[in-house]
Structures are given as structure tokens and as C-alpha cells.
Amino acid sequence: MTAGRSRTPTRARARRVSAAGLLLVLASASTACGSAQATASAKAPRTKTSWREPASYSYTLRAESQVLAGEFRVRVEHGRVTEVTGLDEDSRRQAREVFAHVPTIGLLLDRLDRAVAEHADKAEARYAADGRPLRISLDWDTNAIDDEADYRIDAYRPASG
């Protein structure tokens, strides 16, 4: 009877050790899979559509960032911002003061790509059916203040001709 008792705890202990080892292996495997998935998504292209920024167009930008905040009508010609009109009093003041910081849509997409490449805590975009961005939200560090940026792109019109 004593011999039977000594075998049972040994077998039970062996099973517990085996189960614990199996759980450790499974947890490690699922963590590794999760890391590979996050890395793969971080390297994903900014958009899976074929939209290409035209040389000339106009759009309305609603920006909330440390450098630029307001609502602007933006004209782009030959790939460069040529005109910025603030759509309210504060935005008109900003349009005069920070004209050089008003981005093209292509530059906004570059910022999104950079945020993804640098593993920002938040780098999100919503796209129209044709693939152009409608909204880009960035936050390099959720624990930091004033590094967030939110851009809404409306009233997009490619130049005719």
C-alpha cells in the first residue's frame, strides 16, 4: 500500500510538470505569433489600393496637431502647396503664419508611413473607395503630451485637364 501511494504522487507531479511545460510552450508560441503579426502589419503598405496623388488638386484639411490646427482649403499645383485659405478667423491667421507647414495629401501619407516604420503607438487611416485617405490619426507615444496629430481630408477635387 505504501508503494502504491508513493507512485501516485510521483505520477501526479510528473503530469503537473508536463502540463506546466506544455502551457509554457504554448504561451511562448502564441506570443511569438503575435509579435510576428504585429511586425508584419507594421511593414504593411500604407494603402492597398492604386490611388496615386495627382500633381494638381484641391482639398479641405481639418488639422489638429501641435503645429497646425484649424480648417483650411488647400490648393496643390505640380506637387506643391500653392494656396492655403483658412475657413475661420483662427485658421486664416494660421494660414498666414504657418503656410509652410500645410501638407499635401502625399506628405500626410508620408507621415503615416513614417509613423508605421517608427512603430508609433497609433498610426491609423481611413480611405475612400478610390484609395485616397479621408482621415489620418497619429500618436507616436500615448504617454507623451502634444505628439498627436489628426487630419481629416474632405472636398477633394483633382484639377481638370
N, C-alpha and C positions, 0 to 999 in steps of 0.2 A: 504494500500500500504506500509506503514511503517512496519507493522507487517511482510509482505512478504519479505521485504529487510533484516530484522534482522535475519530471519530464514536461508536465503541463505548463508550469510557469516558464520553462525554457522555450517551449514552442510558442507560447503566447507572446513572450518577449521578442522572439525572433520575428513573429508576424508583425508586431508593432514597429520594430526597427525597419522591416521591409516596407511596411505601409508608409512610414515616415520618409524613407528614402525615395519611394515612388512619388509621393506628394512633392518632395523637393525637386525631383527631376521634372515633373510636370509643371511646377511653378516656374522653374528656370526656363523651360521650353516655351511656355506661354509668354514670359517676359521677353525672351529673345524674339519671338514672333512679333510682339507688339512693337519692339524697337525697330525691327526691320520695316514694319509697315509705316511707322512714323517717318523714318528716313526716306522711304520711297515716296511718300506723299510730299515731303519737303522738297524733293527733287523734281516733282511733277511740273510740267509746263504751266504757265500762268493761265492759259485757256486752251481748251481742246478744240476750239473752232478755228476757222481760217480767216477771221477778221484781221484786216491789216489797216493800220492808221493811214488815212489818205493824207496827201501833202497839204490840203487846204480844207477847212471845215470850221464850223462854229458850234459852241455848246454852252450850256449853263452849268456852272460849277457851284455847288454848295459845299464850302470847306469849313472844317472845324479842326484846327491844328494850332500848335504854339505859334507858328509863323504867319499863318493865313487863316482868317476866319471871316466868313461872310458869304454873300451870294453874288456871283459875277457872271456876266455874259462875256465869253471869250471867243476871239477870232484867231484862227491859226492859218497862216499862209506860208507855203513852202517849208512846212515843218516847224515854224517858229511862231510864238505868240506875238501877234502884231497889234492887238487891241483888247483892252480889258475895260469893261463898263460895270461899275458897282451898281447893284439893283436896289440898294437902300443907302441912306446917308453914311453910315459907318463903312459900308462896303465901298462907296465912292472914295472916301478918304483912303482906305486901304489900297484901292486900285492905283491911286497916285503914289503912295508910299512904298508899296511892295510889288510893283509891276513885275519885276524880275523873278519873283517867287511864284507867279501864277503859272501852273504847269500845263503842258499839252496832255492829251489823253495818253500818248505814248510814254511820257515821263511818269505819269501816275502808274502805268503798268510796270515801268522800270523800278519804281519804288516798291511795288508789290513783289516783284521778283527778288529784289534785294532783301526785303523782309523775310521772305521764304528762305533764301540762301543763308541768311544770318540767324535762322531759327528763332525769329521773333515769336513772342508768346501768342500774338494774334496777327494773322495775315490772311484776310478773307476778302472775297469779291463775289458780287452777283453780276451776271451777264445777261444781256438782251439775247433774243433768239439769233441774231446775226453774229454774236460773239463779242460785241463791244461791251466794255464794263459799264454798269449802271451805278455801282457802289463799291468802294474800296475802303476797308477798315484795317488799320494797322495799330499795333501796340507792341513795341519791342520788349518791354518789361512791365508786366501787370503790377508789379510792386513799385514802380517808379511813377513819379508825377510828371505830367506835361510831355510825355513822349508819344501820346496817342495822336492819331490823325484819322479823320473820317471824311471821305469825299463822295458826294453824290453827283452824278453826271446825268443831266436832263437836256431836253430840247436839242439833241444832236442833229446837225444838218451838214452833210458833205457839201462842199462847194460845187456848183454846177459847172460843167464844161471841162 
